[in-house]
Every structure is written in structure tokens, then in C-alpha cells.
Amino acid sequence: MIWIVTVLLLFIIQIATVVVFEFPRPSKAVAWIVILFILPLAGFLFYFFIGKEYKCKSTANESDEKRLEQIKEQLAARCDQNRMEERQVPAVLRQDRIHAMLVRAASIPVTFGNTTAVFAEGNQAFEDILEEISRAKHHVHIEFYIIRDDDLGTRFQQLLIRKVREGVNVRLLYDGIGCHKLNKSYVKRLRDGGVETECFSPPLSSFFSRRLNFRNHRKIVVVDGRTGYFGGLNIGDEYLGKDPEIGFWRDTHYRIEGDAVLWIQYTFLTDWYFVTGKLLSGPEYYPDQAGQGSEWVQMVKSGPDETILELIFTGIVSAKNRIYIESPYFIPEPGILLALKTAALSGVDVRVIMPSKPDYQIVYWASLSYVQELLLAGVRFYCYEKGFIHSKVIIADDLAISGSANMDVRSFCGQFELGAVFYDGKVINRLVADFYGDLKVSKEIVREEFIGRPKLQKCKEAFARLLSPLF
């Protein structure tokens, strides 16, 4: 009898601990309590090591902290000087309330004088990236969540080693969890070839520091501080559509030139400092930009310590005519869910494209659990059937938010991401055209048919939704 009371007491203590630490995030608390019911002791150990809220503990000394802040202020001042007069500002930025919300929701200012190229699939994007790297004169900075030791990974490896031999400084950051399958020999060949290669939060050390759940999901390439790349693509053959199970890989990636590149560089060098303790801040890393473009772009650097959630919410609630969303994972935070329902009920054309072939089944079930209530509100859903859609795009009237962040809680609050808000009509029109192209190879979810799906499927979705705050 005593041991039963002891077990119950320990179980109550576990639940109380979760409630105390997660009370500001009730949905997350419910998810962990479900896990505790399924795995009472193991679940609590799991929570102890990966459920910890992120605390921004800077490794910078006081002088470096000041220098980082000075760099940020100097870059912001340069961007302000390069802006055109007020009459040429995009219409959305002339709306004082929306402009103020967008500016406050992102720590990086809006930049002018940019030129953006949009890539809708991997082949064109990677060929462009590799060609640009081959022309590098001073430095190449690369940061990816996933790098594979396959044909594409080998091409990158060989080119980076070659550039080092030509006297170019090459630095590469990869995520410890995203690259957990990457062979040590691959990294060794890079280092032996002179490439400065570092791991962001190695699995073992981040496990014991209880930061295993906070990953660097950014995808960055910066060449000579003048050309930047970001978006949804990682380095691997599957991103070229060579995975026989997944097939065609649909993604959205960007090449950009102009003042926005300064902030892509700033993001990489901040991450580099976080990992290595080396602060690189010379003018060669932040050169004057040609500024021959005319596009307005606001880079968005987000993470557990600076969420992207408010920015996405602002974009959605500001829309009056259309909201188009593409995401491989659709697990909206409660505020985003309410904003989408409200927009649809008020007559805004809200459409969402999701994969028809899931790569993670439980995440897919969680995504489907949100479909019915949004369908009833008037949101239209489509399943992409040409292959796997990995594109991460939100179009709200005449602005678009896109980059590495998915429409899920992990991207909102648990991962380091990099994206952009685009205000230029040419870029928006291209993204809208790509969206309509994706609609042609997608099947719309019919409300009546979806509501009548089997009860077992509904149970799977309900269970997955309970756990969805942890995905």
C-alpha cells in the first residue's frame, strides 16, 4: 500500500512540476501531461532534458556585447541613409499602424535597394549558389540545418576546399541534430582542407545543457558580403528530387543583393560568435552594397529568444483580400488559428497548400486536426500531389513572409530561423504565380468528405494534436 501511495505522490509531483513551469503555455503543459500519463517516469526525464524553456545566456563579454550592438546600430543607420524618399515607400509601409507593428515585431529594419531572385526548386538554386561561390574573392559563409554526405554534399565540399586553396576564407556552420547522420569523415575532409567548420549545439553537450530542443534551422550562404541566399533548401540529394520515395521536391529559396545582405551576414556572424567566441566585424564583412535594385525587404532573424510569431500574426490580421499559405507542416498557434478563422469569416480569400505525402506521420495527423474547424470557417485547403512541398510562404495582400520557418510551434518558438518580409510587387507577383502553379497540381479537400473521414483517423488526429505543441 505504501508503494502505491509513493508512486501516486511522485506522479502528482511530476504533473505539478510541469504545471508550475509551463503555466504561461497551457497547450504545451497539456502535451507534457499526456506524455507523463503514457510514460510516467521516462516522460518526466524527457521533459527535464528537452522541455526546458530557452534562456538567452550570452557567452559574450561586455566589450563584445557593446561591439555587437554597435554593429547593429551602424548597419541600421546605413540602411536608413540608403532609403528613398517617403513617396516611394510601398503602400503597406505608409499605413502607420501596420508599419509600426511590422517594425516592432522584427528587430531588423526595412531595407531598400535590393534585387531578389526566387527559386522554386533545388536544381536552379544550387547551381546558382555553387556558381556564385566559385566567384568568391574574400570569404564564403555557409550555415545549414542539414548537410548530407552525398553527390550534392560532395560538390559543395570539393568547391569549398578549392576556394580555400585560392586564398578565400571559408566558414561553415551546421546543426548538431540536423546533421546527426553526417559522417565525421565528411567534416574531417573539410577541416583538413582548411575550411573552418563548426557545429551549432552538438547533441551530447546540448543534451546535458538541456538545450537539445533548440535547433538552428537557418539556411544561409553569403559570398563576399554582397550576395546572400536563404530559404527552405538544405544540402542533400533529396532537395534535388532524387529521393525515390519522396520524388519531386518543391521548395522556395532566394538569392538577394542589396542592403538586406548586411543582415544575412550579421545573422551568420552572430551565430559564428555564439559557437566559436570569435567576433568578426571588419569592413570586409559588411561592404558597401551596390544598391542597384529597387526592392524593399525586411530580414527577419528569429529564435526562442526573439519569436517570429508576432510578425506572422501582424501579416495575417492586416490582410483584407487574400491570405495564401504554403507549409510542409501546418500546426498553427492558437492566436494564428483564430486570426485565420476570423479572416475567412470576414470574407478574406484564405487558402492553404499542404503536402499529400507526409514525411512525419504524427505531424501530418496533427496538421489535419486543424483542417475541419478552418474548413467550417471558410478556409480552403489543398494537398500537393506532384511530390513533396517544402515551401514556406505566407502571402497577405501585398506583402509576403518567407524563409526557413514552418507554420508550426517549433518554428515560432523553438528554432533559430531566418526569413524575410517582401514588399515589392515583382517578388509578390512571382510568389503568387508559383502558388497558383502549385494549386494546379494539388487536390482540394472537400469539406463534406473530410468531415466524414473514419473515426479512427479522427482519434489519431486528436491524439497528435494534444502533442502538437512539442512538434
Buried (B, 14 or more C-beta within 10 A) or exposed (E): EEEEEEEEEEBEEBBEBBBEBBEEBEBBBBBBBBBBEEEBEEBBEBBEBBBBBBEEEEEBEEEBEEBBEEBBEEBBEBBEEBBEEEEEBBEBBEEEEBBEBBBEBBBBBBBBBBBBBBBBBBEBBBEBBBEBBEEBEBBBBBBBBBBBBBEBBBBBBEBBBBBBEEEBBBBBBBBBBBBEEBEEEBBEBBEEBBBBBBBBBBBEEBBEEBBBBBBBBBBBBBBBBBBBBBBBBBBBBBBBBBBEEBEBBBBBBBBBBBBBBBBBBBBBBBBBBBBBEEBBBEEEBBBEBEBEBBBBBBBBBBBBEBBBBBBBBBBBBBBEEBBBBBBBBBBBBEBBBBBBBBBBEEEBBBBBBBBBBBBEEBBBBBBBBBBBEBBEBBBBBBBBEBBBBBBBBBBBBBBBBBBBBBBBBBBBBBBBBBBBBBBBEBBBEBBBEBBEEBBEBBEEBEBEEBEEEEEEEBEBBEBBBBBBBBB
